[in-house]
């Protein structure tokens, strides 16, 4: 038995950052290309670029810098790098809390109750 959860950040009831944009930006940072990142996620370049613009609007900052004429790849802005880093820290803390913290012990207690019913 394991605890499953989703993480996102909201402001005024609106999602401003979540796993979808996190995965996309993380792959851009890794590959240096929005096109390659989109391919790995099974989405079109246009959809990926639309997602980036949508979250830039939500956050009020630029997340991505495209290369000249879109041909030399893409990289995260300084702000994009910072948000990615902080979101990674949140994910790491959540994983730690769930796997070794109080939540882990509560999950163990639930599991000790007996076989899961389907």
PyMOL commands that set and color helices and strands:
alter all, ss='L'
color gray80, all
select helices_A, chain A and resi 19-31+34-40+45-59+68-70+78-100+102-113
alter helices_A, ss='H'
color red, helices_A
select strands_A, chain A and resi 8-11+14-18+64-66+74-76
alter strands_A, ss='S'
color yellow, strands_A
deselect
rebuild
show_as cartoon
